[in-house]
Amino acid sequence: MVRTGARAATAATLASIFTSAGLFGQECEFDANSAASTASEAIQRLAEAATAADSLDIFMDAWEALGSDLDSDNPVVPLLGAQIQIGLGNFPDAVAFLDRYDATAAPECMMHGEAQRYNGWVRLYNQGVTAYGASDYETALDAFMLANDFNPDLRTYSNAALLQSQLGDNAGAIETYRAALAADIPDADAESLRGIVRGLGDMLGAEGRGDEALQAYSDYLAGNPDDVVIQIRYAGVLADQGQTEESAAIYSATLERTDLTYQQWLEVGVGFYNAQNFPDAATAFGKAREGNPYNKEAMENYVNASIQSDRPGPVIALADTLTQWYPYDALAHQLRFQSLGRAAMNEQAMEAMGEEQALPLSVTFAQMAAAANGRYIVQLAFTNRTASGTLQMTFEFVDAGGQVVTEHTQSFGADSGSFTFEIQSDVPLAGFRYGTIGG
């Protein structure tokens, strides 16, 4: 128990809630306060908590101890109040405490408020992800929006805006995107910022507000003139607005570039495709394939854009490869059927349709996405037709040279509809494929 009036001792005790994270600075000290000291001592018991219920009891004890001094002007009181309320899940109250702390704490102590803001943001971000995974979109949206009250972050702004759009609130999504661009976020991730601008432009375009979309893109490009992804979207809106010469100049300059990654060529291709410029879309997707011939999206888009450009012949073999690599994918079989039909190979096209209709299940979505530290997340969704029981599907993962790096066999219920798994690889993965199901 810290003695009232022993300033140095009080500072040392209160420091223990921060030192494990390396956040306590020697220049920051808090004045003695018996209620805060008692609450801090209660919080120290969290290290011994065996269950979530134990942690909840500890936070309740700490809150009760702090309650007698909540009106104190000592900044450590709102700081501890914020930590306790975060632990109790009372996030709006925690934000109020942190605002109060920021208004009273010395500059050398601000890092402690920042640490608690990040603590609240992490908890809410995880809540939002969990709720989204459970298809509880309203709860996920609330969590992501509240997370930005703790710590403005482009990831939570983007997630919130996407959910608002998904829930039919395009006006709300536009407002959220604009709030993200107006927020003070030092060292914002370039990819996340591009996603915000892209999302805002897409929403404004969908709402028939082309002039505003042009302005959003123009403002961004003023500081990021070499961002080809946004340039292409900008060109698409210009074309929609009747400014075809300027749009065509951007398209032409983009296709001449030699410094783009395959991911950027994919984005460029999507921009061309959305503008219904299918020949240039096929060219861009072809360049994406040159950069990574094992990327599923690049293969699918190249075949599709080539078909839409009335150039099915060169992609018939690739469409056939898609059905071999992804034997249950509905899109792969559709592209094969369309390529054969557009090439006037009607008998083969009908055979392809019959093969697809005889499949025991139809995969509607299959994707591999890179995560941090060599992790890859694979998601697959399907509609069951005639399969039953527990099934197995083997996945192969290839490197940039097409060599199989690792394999994974996934078991799943025939009626489950989807599954997700993670792969760890020390070698960067360029793509994946899967085999036929077994029981």
C-alpha positions as CSV (number, residue, x, y, z in Angstrom):
1,M,0.0,0.0,0.0
2,V,1.4,3.4,-1.0
3,R,1.6,6.0,1.7
4,T,-0.4,9.1,1.0
5,G,2.0,12.0,0.6
6,A,4.9,9.9,-0.7
7,R,5.1,11.3,-4.2
8,A,8.0,9.3,-5.5
9,A,6.6,6.1,-4.1
10,T,3.2,6.8,-5.7
11,A,4.8,7.4,-9.0
12,A,6.8,4.2,-8.8
13,T,3.6,2.2,-7.9
14,L,1.5,3.7,-10.7
15,A,4.4,3.1,-13.1
16,S,4.0,-0.6,-12.8
17,I,0.9,-0.6,-15.0
18,F,3.0,0.8,-17.8
19,T,6.5,-0.5,-17.5
20,S,5.7,-4.0,-18.9
21,A,5.1,-2.2,-22.2
22,G,8.1,0.0,-21.8
23,L,5.9,3.1,-21.7
24,F,6.7,4.8,-18.4
25,G,9.1,7.7,-18.8
26,Q,11.4,8.8,-15.9
27,E,10.4,12.4,-16.5
28,C,6.7,11.7,-15.9
29,E,5.5,11.6,-12.3
30,F,2.0,11.7,-10.9
31,D,1.0,13.3,-7.6
32,A,0.1,11.1,-4.7
33,N,-3.6,10.0,-4.6
34,S,-4.7,7.3,-2.3
35,A,-7.7,6.2,-4.4
36,A,-5.5,6.0,-7.5
37,S,-2.9,4.0,-5.6
38,T,-5.5,1.5,-4.4
39,A,-7.0,1.2,-7.9
40,S,-3.5,0.7,-9.3
41,E,-2.7,-2.0,-6.8
42,A,-5.9,-3.8,-7.7
43,I,-5.0,-3.7,-11.4
44,Q,-1.7,-5.4,-10.7
45,R,-3.6,-8.5,-9.9
46,L,-4.5,-8.9,-13.6
47,A,-1.3,-10.8,-14.0
48,E,-2.7,-13.5,-11.7
49,A,-6.2,-13.6,-13.3
50,A,-6.9,-17.1,-14.7
51,T,-10.2,-16.4,-16.4
52,A,-12.1,-13.5,-18.1
53,A,-14.4,-13.5,-15.1
54,D,-11.4,-13.0,-12.8
55,S,-10.3,-10.0,-14.8
56,L,-13.7,-8.5,-14.7
57,D,-13.8,-8.8,-10.9
58,I,-10.4,-7.1,-10.7
59,F,-11.5,-4.2,-12.9
60,M,-14.7,-3.9,-10.8
61,D,-12.5,-3.7,-7.6
62,A,-10.3,-1.1,-9.2
63,W,-13.3,1.0,-10.2
64,E,-14.7,0.8,-6.8
65,A,-11.4,2.0,-5.3
66,L,-11.1,4.9,-7.7
67,G,-14.8,5.9,-7.3
68,S,-14.2,8.1,-4.2
69,D,-11.9,10.4,-6.1
70,L,-13.3,10.6,-9.7
71,D,-13.7,14.4,-9.5
72,S,-10.0,14.8,-8.6
73,D,-7.9,17.1,-10.9
74,N,-5.0,14.7,-10.6
75,P,-4.6,13.5,-14.2
76,V,-3.8,9.9,-13.1
77,V,-7.4,9.5,-12.0
78,P,-8.9,9.8,-15.6
79,L,-6.0,7.8,-16.9
80,L,-6.8,4.9,-14.6
81,G,-10.5,5.5,-15.2
82,A,-9.9,5.0,-18.9
83,Q,-7.9,1.8,-18.4
84,I,-10.6,0.4,-16.1
85,Q,-13.5,1.3,-18.4
86,I,-11.7,-0.3,-21.3
87,G,-11.3,-3.4,-19.3
88,L,-15.0,-3.3,-18.4
89,G,-16.0,-2.8,-22.1
90,N,-17.4,0.7,-21.4
91,F,-15.7,2.3,-24.3
92,P,-17.6,5.7,-24.6
93,D,-16.8,6.3,-20.9
94,A,-13.2,5.4,-21.5
95,V,-13.0,8.0,-24.4
96,A,-14.4,10.7,-22.1
97,F,-11.8,9.8,-19.4
98,L,-9.0,10.0,-22.0
99,D,-10.2,13.4,-23.3
100,R,-10.1,14.6,-19.8
101,Y,-6.6,13.2,-19.3
102,D,-5.3,14.8,-22.4
103,A,-6.6,18.2,-21.2
104,T,-4.8,18.0,-17.9
105,A,-1.7,15.8,-18.3
106,A,1.8,17.3,-18.6
107,P,3.4,16.9,-22.1
108,E,5.9,14.4,-20.9
109,C,3.0,12.2,-19.7
110,M,0.9,12.2,-22.9
111,M,2.4,8.9,-24.0
112,H,0.4,7.1,-21.3
113,G,-2.9,8.4,-22.7
114,E,-1.7,7.4,-26.2
115,A,-1.0,3.9,-24.9
116,Q,-4.5,3.6,-23.5
117,R,-6.0,5.0,-26.7
118,Y,-4.2,2.3,-28.6
119,N,-5.4,-0.3,-26.1
120,G,-9.0,0.7,-26.7
121,W,-8.5,0.7,-30.5
122,V,-7.1,-2.8,-30.5
123,R,-9.9,-4.2,-28.4
124,L,-12.6,-2.5,-30.6
125,Y,-10.8,-3.5,-33.8
126,N,-10.8,-7.2,-32.7
127,Q,-14.4,-6.9,-31.6
128,G,-15.3,-5.6,-35.1
129,V,-13.5,-8.4,-36.9
130,T,-15.1,-11.0,-34.7
131,A,-18.6,-9.5,-35.2
132,Y,-18.0,-9.3,-38.9
133,G,-17.0,-12.9,-39.0
134,A,-20.3,-13.8,-37.3
135,S,-22.2,-11.7,-39.9
136,D,-23.2,-9.2,-37.1
137,Y,-22.6,-6.2,-39.3
138,E,-24.3,-3.6,-37.2
139,T,-22.1,-4.5,-34.2
140,A,-19.0,-4.6,-36.3
141,L,-19.8,-1.2,-37.7
142,D,-20.3,0.3,-34.2
143,A,-17.0,-1.2,-33.1
144,F,-15.0,0.2,-36.0
145,M,-16.6,3.6,-35.7
146,L,-15.9,3.8,-31.9
147,A,-12.4,2.6,-32.5
148,N,-11.7,5.8,-34.4
149,D,-12.7,7.9,-31.3
150,F,-9.8,6.3,-29.5
151,N,-7.2,6.3,-32.2
152,P,-8.0,7.4,-35.8
153,D,-6.7,4.7,-38.1
154,L,-7.3,4.3,-41.8
155,R,-8.0,0.6,-41.4
156,T,-11.0,1.1,-39.1
157,Y,-12.3,4.0,-41.2
158,S,-12.1,1.8,-44.3
159,N,-13.8,-1.1,-42.6
160,A,-16.6,1.1,-41.3
161,A,-17.2,2.7,-44.7
162,L,-17.3,-0.6,-46.4
163,L,-19.8,-1.9,-43.9
164,Q,-22.0,1.3,-44.3
165,S,-22.0,0.7,-48.1
166,Q,-22.8,-3.0,-47.5
167,L,-25.7,-2.0,-45.3
168,G,-27.0,0.4,-48.0
169,D,-25.8,3.7,-46.4
170,N,-23.8,5.2,-49.2
171,A,-24.1,8.7,-47.8
172,G,-22.7,7.5,-44.4
173,A,-19.8,5.7,-46.2
174,I,-18.9,8.9,-48.1
175,E,-19.0,10.8,-44.8
176,T,-16.7,8.2,-43.2
177,Y,-14.2,8.3,-46.1
178,R,-14.1,12.1,-45.9
179,A,-13.5,11.9,-42.2
180,A,-10.6,9.5,-42.7
181,L,-9.0,12.0,-45.2
182,A,-9.5,14.9,-42.7
183,A,-8.2,13.0,-39.7
184,D,-4.7,13.7,-38.3
185,I,-3.0,10.4,-38.9
186,P,0.8,10.8,-39.0
187,D,2.7,8.4,-41.3
188,A,-0.5,7.0,-42.8
189,D,0.1,3.8,-44.7
190,A,0.2,4.6,-48.5
191,E,-1.8,1.5,-49.5
192,S,-4.5,2.3,-46.9
193,L,-4.7,5.9,-48.0
194,R,-5.1,4.8,-51.6
195,G,-7.9,2.5,-50.5
196,I,-9.7,5.4,-48.8
197,V,-9.4,7.6,-51.8
198,R,-10.5,4.8,-54.1
199,G,-13.5,4.0,-51.9
200,L,-14.6,7.6,-51.7
201,G,-14.3,8.0,-55.5
202,D,-16.3,4.8,-56.1
203,M,-19.0,5.8,-53.7
204,L,-19.3,9.3,-55.2
205,G,-19.5,7.8,-58.7
206,A,-22.1,5.3,-57.6
207,E,-24.2,8.3,-56.3
208,G,-23.9,10.2,-59.5
209,R,-21.5,12.8,-58.0
210,G,-18.9,12.6,-60.7
211,D,-17.6,16.2,-60.2
212,E,-16.9,15.4,-56.5
213,A,-15.2,12.2,-57.4
214,L,-12.9,14.1,-59.8
215,Q,-12.1,16.5,-57.1
216,A,-11.3,13.8,-54.6
217,Y,-9.0,12.1,-57.1
218,S,-7.4,15.4,-58.2
219,D,-6.7,16.4,-54.6
220,Y,-5.0,13.1,-53.9
221,L,-3.0,13.1,-57.2
222,A,-1.7,16.6,-56.4
223,G,0.4,15.0,-53.7
224,N,0.8,11.6,-55.3
225,P,1.1,12.2,-59.0
226,D,2.6,8.8,-59.8
227,D,-0.1,6.7,-58.3
228,V,-1.3,4.8,-61.3
229,V,-4.2,3.1,-59.6
230,I,-5.9,6.4,-58.8
231,Q,-4.9,7.9,-62.2
232,I,-6.8,5.1,-63.9
233,R,-9.9,5.7,-61.8
234,Y,-9.5,9.4,-62.4
235,A,-9.4,8.8,-66.1
236,G,-12.5,6.6,-65.9
237,V,-14.5,9.4,-64.3
238,L,-13.2,11.9,-66.8
239,A,-14.5,9.7,-69.6
240,D,-17.9,9.4,-67.9
241,Q,-17.9,13.2,-67.6
242,G,-17.3,13.6,-71.3
243,Q,-13.6,14.6,-71.0
244,T,-12.5,11.9,-73.4
245,E,-9.3,13.4,-74.7
246,E,-7.7,13.9,-71.2
247,S,-8.9,10.4,-70.2
248,A,-7.4,8.8,-73.3
249,A,-4.1,10.5,-72.7
250,I,-3.9,9.0,-69.2
251,Y,-4.8,5.6,-70.5
252,S,-2.2,5.8,-73.3
253,A,0.6,6.9,-70.9
254,T,-0.2,4.2,-68.4
255,L,0.0,1.4,-71.0
256,E,3.5,2.6,-71.9
257,R,4.8,2.3,-68.4
258,T,7.3,-0.5,-67.6
259,D,7.7,0.0,-63.9
260,L,4.5,-1.4,-62.6
261,T,4.1,-4.5,-60.4
262,Y,1.6,-7.2,-61.3
263,Q,-0.7,-6.0,-58.6
264,Q,-0.7,-2.5,-60.1
265,W,-1.4,-3.9,-63.5
266,L,-4.3,-5.7,-62.0
267,E,-5.7,-2.4,-60.7
268,V,-5.1,-0.8,-64.0
269,G,-6.9,-3.6,-65.8
270,V,-9.9,-3.2,-63.4
271,G,-10.0,0.5,-64.2
272,F,-10.0,-0.2,-68.0
273,Y,-12.6,-2.9,-67.5
274,N,-14.9,-0.7,-65.5
275,A,-14.7,1.9,-68.2
276,Q,-15.7,-0.9,-70.7
277,N,-12.4,-0.5,-72.4
278,F,-12.0,-4.2,-72.8
279,P,-9.0,-4.3,-75.3
280,D,-6.8,-2.2,-73.0
281,A,-8.1,-4.1,-70.0
282,A,-6.9,-7.4,-71.6
283,T,-3.5,-5.8,-72.3
284,A,-3.2,-4.7,-68.7
285,F,-4.3,-8.1,-67.3
286,G,-1.8,-9.7,-69.7
287,K,1.0,-7.6,-68.2
288,A,-0.2,-8.7,-64.7
289,R,0.1,-12.3,-65.9
290,E,3.6,-11.6,-67.2
291,G,4.5,-10.4,-63.7
292,N,2.9,-13.4,-62.0
293,P,1.5,-16.1,-64.2
294,Y,0.2,-18.0,-61.2
295,N,-2.1,-15.4,-59.8
296,K,-5.7,-16.6,-60.0
297,E,-7.3,-13.1,-60.4
298,A,-4.9,-12.2,-63.2
299,M,-5.7,-15.4,-65.1
300,E,-9.5,-15.0,-64.7
301,N,-9.5,-11.3,-65.6
302,Y,-7.2,-11.8,-68.6
303,V,-9.5,-14.5,-70.0
304,N,-12.6,-12.5,-69.3
305,A,-11.4,-9.2,-70.8
306,S,-10.1,-11.1,-73.9
307,I,-13.5,-12.7,-74.4
308,Q,-15.2,-9.3,-74.0
309,S,-12.7,-7.9,-76.6
310,D,-13.8,-10.7,-79.1
311,R,-10.4,-12.3,-78.9
312,P,-11.3,-15.7,-77.4
313,G,-8.9,-17.8,-79.4
314,P,-5.7,-17.0,-77.6
315,V,-7.2,-17.7,-74.1
316,I,-9.1,-21.0,-74.7
317,A,-6.1,-22.9,-73.4
318,L,-5.8,-20.7,-70.3
319,A,-9.5,-21.1,-69.7
320,D,-9.0,-24.8,-69.8
321,T,-6.1,-24.5,-67.3
322,L,-8.4,-22.6,-64.9
323,T,-10.8,-25.5,-64.8
324,Q,-7.9,-27.9,-64.2
325,W,-6.4,-25.8,-61.4
326,Y,-9.8,-24.9,-59.8
327,P,-12.0,-27.8,-60.9
328,Y,-15.1,-26.6,-59.0
329,D,-14.9,-22.9,-59.6
330,A,-18.1,-21.7,-61.3
331,L,-16.3,-18.7,-62.9
332,A,-13.6,-20.9,-64.4
333,H,-16.2,-23.2,-66.1
334,Q,-18.2,-20.1,-67.2
335,L,-15.1,-18.6,-68.8
336,R,-14.2,-21.9,-70.5
337,F,-17.8,-22.1,-71.9
338,Q,-17.8,-18.5,-73.1
339,S,-14.3,-18.7,-74.7
340,L,-15.4,-21.8,-76.7
341,G,-18.7,-20.3,-77.6
342,R,-17.2,-17.0,-78.8
343,A,-14.8,-19.0,-80.9
344,A,-17.7,-20.8,-82.6
345,M,-16.7,-24.1,-81.0
346,N,-20.3,-24.8,-80.1
347,E,-20.0,-28.6,-79.6
348,Q,-17.1,-28.2,-77.2
349,A,-18.9,-25.4,-75.4
350,M,-21.9,-27.6,-74.8
351,E,-19.6,-30.4,-73.5
352,A,-18.0,-27.9,-71.1
353,M,-21.5,-26.8,-69.8
354,G,-22.4,-30.4,-69.2
355,E,-19.2,-31.1,-67.3
356,E,-19.9,-28.1,-65.0
357,Q,-23.5,-29.1,-64.3
358,A,-22.4,-32.6,-63.3
359,L,-20.0,-31.3,-60.5
360,P,-21.0,-32.3,-56.9
361,L,-20.4,-28.7,-55.7
362,S,-19.9,-25.3,-57.2
363,V,-17.2,-23.0,-55.7
364,T,-18.4,-19.4,-55.8
365,F,-15.3,-17.8,-54.2
366,A,-11.7,-19.0,-53.8
367,Q,-8.9,-16.6,-52.8
368,M,-5.5,-16.5,-51.2
369,A,-4.5,-13.2,-49.5
370,A,-1.1,-12.4,-48.1
371,A,-0.9,-11.4,-44.4
372,A,2.0,-10.4,-42.2
373,N,5.1,-12.4,-41.5
374,G,4.9,-15.0,-44.2
375,R,1.2,-15.9,-43.4
376,Y,-1.4,-16.4,-46.1
377,I,-5.1,-16.7,-45.6
378,V,-7.2,-18.9,-47.9
379,Q,-10.9,-18.5,-48.1
380,L,-13.3,-20.7,-50.1
381,A,-17.1,-20.6,-50.4
382,F,-19.3,-23.1,-52.3
383,T,-22.8,-24.2,-53.0
384,N,-23.4,-27.9,-52.4
385,R,-25.1,-29.9,-55.1
386,T,-24.8,-33.7,-54.5
387,A,-21.9,-34.1,-52.1
388,S,-22.5,-35.4,-48.6
389,G,-20.6,-36.1,-45.4
390,T,-17.1,-34.9,-44.6
391,L,-15.0,-34.0,-47.6
392,Q,-11.3,-33.3,-48.1
393,M,-9.7,-30.9,-50.6
394,T,-5.9,-30.7,-51.1
395,F,-4.3,-27.3,-52.0
396,E,-1.0,-26.8,-53.6
397,F,0.9,-23.5,-53.1
398,V,3.5,-22.4,-55.7
399,D,6.4,-19.9,-55.7
400,A,7.3,-17.4,-58.5
401,G,8.8,-20.2,-60.5
402,G,5.7,-22.4,-60.3
403,Q,7.3,-24.9,-58.0
404,V,5.1,-26.4,-55.3
405,V,6.3,-25.0,-52.0
406,T,3.8,-26.6,-49.6
407,E,0.5,-28.5,-49.5
408,H,-2.5,-28.4,-47.3
409,T,-5.4,-30.8,-47.0
410,Q,-8.6,-29.2,-45.7
411,S,-11.5,-31.2,-44.2
412,F,-15.0,-29.7,-44.3
413,G,-18.6,-30.6,-44.2
414,A,-20.4,-30.9,-47.5
415,D,-23.1,-28.5,-46.2
416,S,-20.9,-26.1,-44.5
417,G,-20.8,-23.6,-47.4
418,S,-17.3,-22.2,-46.7
419,F,-14.0,-22.6,-44.9
420,T,-10.9,-20.5,-44.1
421,F,-7.4,-21.6,-43.2
422,E,-3.9,-20.1,-42.9
423,I,-0.6,-21.2,-44.5
424,Q,2.8,-20.2,-43.2
425,S,5.6,-20.1,-45.8
426,D,9.2,-18.8,-45.6
427,V,9.1,-18.6,-49.4
428,P,6.8,-15.9,-51.0
429,L,3.8,-17.6,-52.6
430,A,2.7,-16.6,-56.1
431,G,-0.5,-18.7,-56.3
432,F,-2.4,-21.8,-55.4
433,R,-4.5,-24.5,-56.9
434,Y,-6.7,-27.3,-55.5
435,G,-7.6,-30.8,-56.5
436,T,-10.8,-32.8,-56.6
437,I,-12.6,-33.6,-53.4
438,G,-12.4,-36.9,-51.6
439,G,-14.3,-38.4,-48.7
